[in-house]
Structure formats: C-alpha cells, structure tokens
Amino acid sequence: MQKLEQVYEGKAKKVFATDDPNLFIVDYKDDATAFNGLKKGTIAEKGVINNRVTNHLMKLLESKGIPTHLVKELSDRETLVKKVKIVPIEVIVRNIAAGSLSKRLGLPEGTKLARTVLEYCYKDDELGDPMINDYHIYAMQLATSEELATIAAYSFKVNQILTDYLKDLGIELIDFKLEFGRLADGTIVLADEISPDTCRFWDSKTGEKLDKDRFRRDLGGVEDAYHEIMKRLLGE
C-alpha cells in the first residue's frame, strides 16, 4: 500500500490518498482544539491514543454487527480506512446530562436522563455546527429518511454496546459524537473516530473526567486521563 498526497487536514487528523482509489490513510495528530477551534493546544501522544482506542472500539462494534470504515491499523498513528463520503451530520448520543445539554436545559451536570437522547448537528465549522432536526435534514437533502433511520438505529446500538463494554471497565459513558459515511455503493458505515476527543468518559466510582473536558475546562491531568482510557481498554 503506497501513501500518496494529502487530501484533507482537520482539527485532529490528516487524510492521505493511496494507490488504491477506495482506500485512505488517516494520520492522527496531537493537536487539540475546543469550542469550534477557539481554544487550541497540544496533548502529548493524543494521536497515538486516539488512533489505537478508536480502532479497538471499531473492531468491537464490527464484531457486534455495526459496519465501519476500518480496514486495519498501520502504525501507532496511522490507520487504513475505506474511502467514504461523510454525511454532514454529527450525531450526539446522550445518556447523562453534561456540557451544552446542561446549559441549554438547566439540568445539573450528572443528571441521568430518563431515556437516551439523540441530537443532530449540521457539520459546518463556519456555522458552529448548529443543531438541526430531521425536517432540516430532509429539507437540505443531507440524508434520506432511510439513511437517517439507519444512522439512528446504528447510533442507539453503538450506545448499548459501548455502555455495556465500558461499564465492566469502570467507565461511565456520559455522551459521545458519531459520524457516518457512504461507501461508493451508498452503504452507510460508521466513520471518523471514537475516543476521549469525541466521548465523555467518567470514572464510574469517582466521577473523575477521563476525556477532552479536562482540556476544555483547564482541569489539568489531560495526558494522564487519555492514558488511563488506553490502559483500561487496551491494558497498556
């Protein structure tokens, strides 16, 4: 597999073409951003941790029937993935009130929700990723009703799989963000990443935050939290 030119660079990853038109190489960076890029910094070895944690969880989800873009891990920072066209919808799955949900609805952080909440945001940095609903999605032709039904069903299933898995590791899955993509034949698959960057992980006993909120809120111990997640998931 030959790595060719860079085709995209985001806040946390670079994407490179390969000599196979259907495959990309993703290179995870240590760069850290928050509040739509207003806060910037670096978290040592974040790229390594997010790459390996993401691949570990993607493999778990694949084994449980969730199709993903993962092909194989190439190195500590690089992963080979299927080429997808990202659906411009961020899916936020919420089990416990935290972050923006607490602010919007006045719910104390840590409040267990009576049922899991699914939210959609329009994936557009310039607009600040505004929240949208299914009517907006259909009106803007971001996804068909069949695609959105598939995305919702996968999201709820991912939540159940990860919640059960992480519970056994002493981790509470508070909320998380998912992105999906279309393969060349239109098949919807899980894409992007699942990591301390995109999930809120709390220690089940102490409530200690083990995710990017430590960077967002200047709580300190950011690198330690990321390493703790990798240790619990991968035993390293």
C-alpha positions in Angstrom: 0.0 0.0 0.0 1.5 3.3 -1.1 0.8 6.5 0.7 0.2 9.4 -1.7 -0.7 13.0 -1.4 -2.6 14.6 1.5 -6.2 15.2 0.6 -7.6 16.7 3.8 -6.5 18.0 7.1 -8.9 18.5 10.0 -8.5 19.6 13.6 -7.4 16.1 14.8 -6.4 14.1 11.7 -4.7 14.2 8.3 -6.0 12.1 5.4 -3.9 10.8 2.6 -4.7 9.1 -0.7 -3.3 5.7 -1.5 -2.6 3.8 -4.7 -6.0 2.2 -4.2 -8.8 4.7 -5.0 -11.1 3.1 -2.5 -8.7 3.4 0.5 -7.4 6.3 2.5 -4.7 6.5 5.3 -5.7 8.5 8.4 -2.9 10.1 10.4 -3.9 11.2 13.9 -2.4 14.4 15.3 -1.6 15.6 18.8 -3.3 18.9 18.1 -6.2 19.7 20.5 -9.0 22.2 19.9 -12.2 23.2 21.7 -15.1 25.5 21.2 -15.0 25.2 17.4 -11.3 25.9 17.2 -11.3 29.0 19.5 -9.1 27.1 22.0 -6.0 25.4 20.7 -3.2 23.4 22.2 -1.4 20.1 22.1 -1.9 16.9 24.1 1.2 14.7 24.2 0.6 11.3 22.4 -3.1 12.1 21.9 -2.8 11.0 18.3 -1.4 7.6 19.3 -4.1 7.1 22.0 -7.0 8.2 19.8 -5.9 6.0 16.9 -5.5 2.9 19.0 -8.6 3.4 21.1 -10.7 4.2 18.0 -9.5 1.0 16.2 -10.1 -1.1 19.3 -13.7 0.1 19.7 -14.4 0.0 15.9 -13.3 -3.7 15.9 -15.6 -4.3 18.9 -18.5 -2.7 17.1 -17.8 -4.6 13.9 -18.0 -7.8 15.8 -21.4 -6.8 17.0 -22.8 -6.0 13.6 -22.0 -2.3 13.1 -20.3 -1.7 9.7 -17.4 0.7 9.9 -14.8 2.2 7.6 -11.9 0.5 9.4 -9.6 -1.7 7.3 -6.5 -2.1 9.5 -4.2 -0.3 11.8 -0.9 0.5 10.1 1.1 2.1 13.0 0.6 3.8 16.3 -0.7 6.9 14.5 -1.9 5.7 11.1 -4.9 3.6 10.0 -6.1 2.4 6.7 -9.8 3.1 6.1 -12.4 2.7 3.4 -13.0 5.8 1.3 -16.3 7.3 2.3 -18.3 10.4 1.6 -19.1 11.8 5.1 -22.7 12.5 5.8 -22.6 16.1 7.0 -24.5 15.3 10.2 -22.9 14.9 13.6 -24.9 12.6 15.8 -24.7 13.2 19.5 -25.9 10.4 21.8 -26.6 11.5 25.4 -27.1 9.2 28.4 -26.4 11.7 31.3 -26.7 15.5 31.2 -23.4 17.3 30.7 -21.8 20.1 28.7 -24.1 22.0 26.3 -27.2 20.0 27.2 -26.9 21.0 30.9 -26.5 24.6 29.8 -29.4 24.6 27.4 -31.9 22.8 29.6 -30.7 23.8 33.0 -30.1 20.2 34.0 -27.4 19.8 36.7 -24.4 18.0 35.2 -24.5 14.3 36.1 -28.3 14.1 35.9 -29.3 10.7 34.5 -31.7 11.1 31.6 -34.9 9.1 31.7 -34.1 7.9 28.2 -31.2 8.2 25.8 -31.3 11.4 23.8 -30.2 11.6 20.1 -29.3 15.0 18.7 -28.2 16.0 15.2 -25.9 18.9 14.3 -25.1 20.2 10.8 -21.4 19.6 10.2 -20.2 23.1 9.3 -17.4 24.7 11.2 -18.1 28.2 9.9 -21.7 28.0 11.2 -20.6 26.5 14.5 -22.2 23.1 13.8 -25.8 24.2 14.6 -28.3 21.8 16.0 -30.8 20.6 13.4 -33.7 18.1 13.3 -34.9 15.5 10.8 -37.0 18.2 9.0 -33.9 20.3 8.4 -32.0 17.2 7.2 -34.7 16.3 4.6 -35.1 19.9 3.5 -31.4 20.3 3.0 -31.1 16.9 1.4 -28.3 15.9 3.8 -29.7 12.3 4.1 -32.8 10.4 3.0 -35.3 9.1 5.5 -34.0 5.6 5.0 -30.4 6.7 5.7 -31.4 8.7 8.8 -33.3 5.7 10.1 -30.2 3.6 9.6 -28.0 6.2 11.3 -30.3 6.4 14.3 -30.6 2.7 14.6 -26.8 2.2 14.5 -26.3 5.1 17.0 -28.6 3.5 19.6 -26.9 0.1 19.0 -23.4 1.6 19.4 -24.5 3.3 22.6 -25.8 0.0 24.1 -22.6 -1.9 23.0 -20.2 0.7 24.3 -22.2 1.4 27.5 -22.1 -2.3 28.5 -18.5 -2.8 27.5 -17.2 0.3 29.3 -19.2 -0.4 32.4 -17.2 -3.5 33.0 -14.0 -1.3 32.8 -15.3 1.1 35.5 -16.1 3.8 32.9 -19.5 5.6 32.6 -20.3 6.7 29.0 -21.9 10.1 29.5 -22.3 11.2 25.9 -20.5 10.9 22.6 -20.4 12.1 19.0 -20.6 9.9 15.9 -20.1 10.5 12.2 -21.2 8.3 9.4 -20.2 8.0 5.7 -21.4 6.5 2.5 -19.3 3.9 0.6 -19.2 4.1 -3.2 -22.3 1.9 -3.4 -24.2 4.1 -0.9 -23.9 1.8 2.1 -23.9 3.7 5.4 -21.0 2.9 7.7 -19.6 4.3 10.9 -16.6 6.6 10.2 -14.4 9.2 11.9 -13.3 8.2 15.5 -14.5 7.1 18.9 -12.0 8.4 21.5 -11.6 10.7 24.5 -11.8 13.5 22.0 -15.3 12.6 21.0 -16.7 10.9 24.1 -17.3 11.9 27.7 -15.8 9.2 29.9 -16.3 9.4 33.7 -14.8 7.0 36.2 -17.8 5.0 37.5 -16.8 5.3 41.2 -15.2 8.7 41.5 -16.9 10.7 38.6 -13.4 11.8 37.5 -13.4 13.1 33.9 -11.2 11.0 31.6 -11.7 12.9 28.4 -11.3 16.1 26.5 -13.2 18.1 29.1 -10.0 18.2 31.1 -8.6 20.3 28.2 -11.7 22.3 27.6 -12.1 23.3 31.2 -8.4 23.6 32.2 -8.7 20.8 34.8 -5.2 19.6 34.4 -4.1 16.0 34.1 -5.2 15.8 30.4 -2.4 13.4 29.3 -3.0 11.2 32.3 -6.7 10.9 31.6 -6.1 9.9 28.0 -3.5 7.3 29.1 -5.9 6.0 31.7 -8.5 5.3 29.0 -6.0 3.5 26.9 -4.8 1.5 29.9 -8.3 0.4 30.8 -9.3 -0.5 27.2 -6.0 -2.0 25.9 -4.3 -2.9 29.1 -1.3 -0.6 28.3 
